[in-house]
């Protein structure tokens, strides 16, 4: 899980935002722990000590990316280095609390069957989490900047499975206060359904 950023557009660490009586980072982590994912690695950076306190008692490995200011790719690299050499790699964003566990399990199943890169989409828009087979480890370790692994996917379309899901949560994240308020309302609505 990538959660190392400074939340510069928000103005305060979004990982610590209250989200249904918990912090956002705890909600996203607990959601992930309810899935078929074997091992959860949380990559922190900005205010790592404070944010890691929110994960106390959870069976996750927390690692610190000291180069988090270099961009998204540096956190992906830190996560890849911490992962088992023989594991597939799923990248989850720490600011997407509405992704359903069933969606993640579905994507894991697709990956296990196909052994391809798996990219979820919602109404034609690609989202997260994205899963890479272990053979892409070296390419992931060569990432640079703040664009993530989009170019790896683009260069390997024949080895990529794009899957349309009925879960808008895969494209909803929190970058602004407006995003936060919108997702908080949607989360509360989900709880009352």
C-alpha positions as CSV (number, residue, x, y, z in Angstrom):
1,X,0.0,0.0,0.0
2,X,1.4,3.4,-1.0
3,X,0.8,6.0,1.7
4,X,4.0,8.0,1.8
5,X,3.0,11.4,0.3
6,X,2.7,14.8,1.8
7,X,-0.9,15.4,0.8
8,X,0.2,18.8,-0.5
9,X,-3.2,19.6,-2.2
10,X,-5.0,18.8,1.0
11,X,-2.7,20.7,3.3
12,X,-2.5,18.0,6.0
13,X,-1.8,14.3,6.0
14,X,-4.8,12.6,4.5
15,X,-3.7,9.3,6.0
16,X,-4.8,10.8,9.4
17,X,-8.2,12.1,8.3
18,X,-11.0,10.8,10.4
19,X,-13.0,8.2,8.5
20,X,-15.9,6.5,10.3
21,X,-14.3,6.8,13.8
22,X,-10.9,5.6,12.5
23,X,-8.1,7.2,10.5
24,X,-8.2,6.9,6.7
25,X,-5.0,4.8,6.7
26,X,-6.5,2.3,9.2
27,X,-9.7,1.9,7.2
28,X,-7.9,1.2,3.9
29,X,-5.5,-1.2,5.7
30,X,-8.2,-3.1,7.5
31,X,-10.2,-3.4,4.2
32,X,-7.1,-4.9,2.5
33,X,-6.5,-7.3,5.4
34,X,-10.0,-8.7,4.7
35,X,-9.0,-9.9,1.3
36,X,-7.0,-12.8,-0.2
37,X,-3.8,-10.8,-0.2
38,X,-1.1,-12.8,1.6
39,X,1.1,-10.0,2.9
40,X,0.4,-6.3,3.4
41,X,3.3,-3.9,3.2
42,X,2.5,-0.3,4.0
43,X,5.0,2.3,2.5
44,X,5.1,5.5,4.6
45,X,7.2,8.6,4.2
46,X,5.9,12.1,5.3
47,X,5.1,12.0,9.1
48,X,5.8,8.3,9.1
49,X,6.1,8.0,12.9
50,X,2.7,9.6,13.5
51,X,1.0,7.7,10.7
52,X,2.5,4.3,11.7
53,X,0.9,4.7,15.1
54,X,-2.5,4.4,13.4
55,X,-1.5,0.8,12.3
56,X,-0.7,-0.5,15.8
57,X,-1.9,-4.0,16.3
58,X,-2.5,-4.8,12.6
59,X,-0.6,-7.7,11.0
60,X,1.2,-5.5,8.4
61,X,4.8,-4.6,7.7
62,X,5.5,-0.9,7.7
63,X,8.5,0.4,5.8
64,X,9.7,4.0,5.4
65,X,10.6,5.5,2.1
66,X,13.1,8.2,2.9
67,X,12.9,9.4,-0.8
68,X,9.1,9.9,-0.8
69,X,9.6,13.5,-2.1
70,X,11.0,12.1,-5.3
71,X,7.5,10.9,-6.3
72,X,5.1,8.0,-6.5
73,X,7.7,5.7,-8.2
74,X,10.1,5.9,-5.2
75,X,7.4,4.4,-2.9
76,X,6.6,1.7,-5.5
77,X,10.3,0.8,-5.6
78,X,10.5,0.7,-1.7
79,X,7.5,-1.6,-1.7
80,X,8.9,-3.9,-4.4
81,X,12.2,-4.2,-2.5
82,X,10.4,-5.2,0.7
83,X,8.3,-7.8,-1.0
84,X,9.2,-11.5,-1.4
85,X,11.2,-12.2,-4.6
86,X,8.7,-14.8,-5.7
87,X,5.5,-12.8,-5.1
88,X,3.2,-11.1,-7.5
89,X,2.9,-7.4,-6.6
90,X,-0.3,-5.5,-6.0
91,X,-0.3,-1.8,-5.6
92,X,-3.0,-0.3,-3.5
93,X,-3.3,3.5,-2.8
94,X,-3.7,4.5,0.8
95,X,-6.4,7.0,0.0
96,X,-9.0,4.7,-1.6
97,X,-11.3,3.6,1.2
98,X,-14.3,2.6,-0.9
99,X,-12.7,-0.3,-2.8
100,X,-14.7,-3.5,-2.0
101,X,-12.9,-6.5,-0.7
102,X,-14.8,-8.6,-3.2
103,X,-13.3,-6.5,-6.0
104,X,-9.8,-7.1,-4.7
105,X,-10.5,-10.8,-4.4
106,X,-11.8,-10.9,-8.0
107,X,-8.7,-9.2,-9.3
108,X,-6.5,-11.6,-7.3
109,X,-8.3,-14.5,-8.8
110,X,-8.0,-13.1,-12.4
111,X,-4.3,-12.6,-11.8
112,X,-3.8,-16.1,-10.5
113,X,-5.6,-17.6,-13.5
114,X,-4.0,-15.4,-16.2
115,X,-0.6,-14.6,-14.7
116,X,-0.9,-11.3,-16.4
117,X,-0.8,-7.7,-15.2
118,X,-4.4,-7.0,-14.0
119,X,-5.8,-3.4,-14.3
120,X,-9.3,-2.7,-13.1
121,X,-11.5,-0.2,-14.8
122,X,-14.8,1.5,-14.0
123,X,-16.9,2.7,-17.0
124,X,-13.8,2.9,-19.1
125,X,-11.5,4.6,-16.6
126,X,-8.6,2.6,-15.2
127,X,-8.1,2.5,-11.5
128,X,-6.4,0.6,-8.6
129,X,-5.3,-1.8,-7.3
130,X,-3.0,-3.0,-10.1
131,X,-1.4,-6.4,-9.9
132,X,2.0,-7.3,-11.6
133,X,3.4,-10.8,-12.0
134,X,6.8,-11.3,-10.4
135,X,8.6,-11.2,-13.8
136,X,8.0,-7.4,-13.9
137,X,10.0,-6.9,-10.7
138,X,13.1,-5.5,-12.4
139,X,11.0,-3.1,-14.6
140,X,9.2,-1.9,-11.4
141,X,12.6,-1.3,-9.7
142,X,13.6,1.0,-12.6
143,X,10.7,3.4,-12.2
144,X,11.3,7.1,-11.9
145,X,9.3,10.2,-11.1
146,X,5.7,10.6,-10.2
147,X,3.9,8.7,-12.9
148,X,3.9,5.2,-11.5
149,X,4.0,2.2,-13.8
150,X,1.7,3.4,-16.6
151,X,4.5,3.1,-19.2
152,X,5.1,-0.6,-18.2
153,X,1.4,-1.3,-18.8
154,X,1.4,0.6,-22.1
155,X,4.5,-1.3,-23.3
156,X,3.1,-4.7,-22.3
157,X,-0.6,-4.5,-23.4
158,X,-0.4,-8.1,-24.7
159,X,0.5,-9.2,-21.2
160,X,-2.2,-7.0,-19.5
161,X,-5.7,-7.9,-18.6
162,X,-8.0,-4.9,-18.3
163,X,-11.1,-5.9,-16.3
164,X,-14.2,-3.7,-16.0
165,X,-15.6,-3.9,-12.5
166,X,-18.8,-2.6,-11.0
167,X,-16.9,-0.9,-8.1
168,X,-16.6,2.9,-8.5
169,X,-14.2,2.8,-5.5
170,X,-11.3,1.8,-7.7
171,X,-11.3,5.3,-9.2
172,X,-12.2,7.4,-6.2
173,X,-9.4,8.8,-4.1
174,X,-8.8,11.8,-1.8
175,X,-6.7,14.7,-3.1
176,X,-8.8,17.6,-1.9
177,X,-11.2,18.5,1.0
178,X,-14.0,18.2,-1.5
179,X,-12.9,14.6,-2.4
180,X,-12.7,13.8,1.4
181,X,-16.2,15.1,2.1
182,X,-17.7,13.3,-0.9
183,X,-16.1,10.0,0.0
184,X,-17.0,10.3,3.7
185,X,-20.7,10.8,2.6
186,X,-20.5,7.8,0.3
187,X,-18.9,5.6,2.9
188,X,-21.6,6.5,5.5
189,X,-24.3,5.7,2.9
190,X,-22.6,2.3,2.3
191,X,-22.8,1.5,6.0
192,X,-26.6,2.2,6.1
193,X,-27.5,0.2,3.0
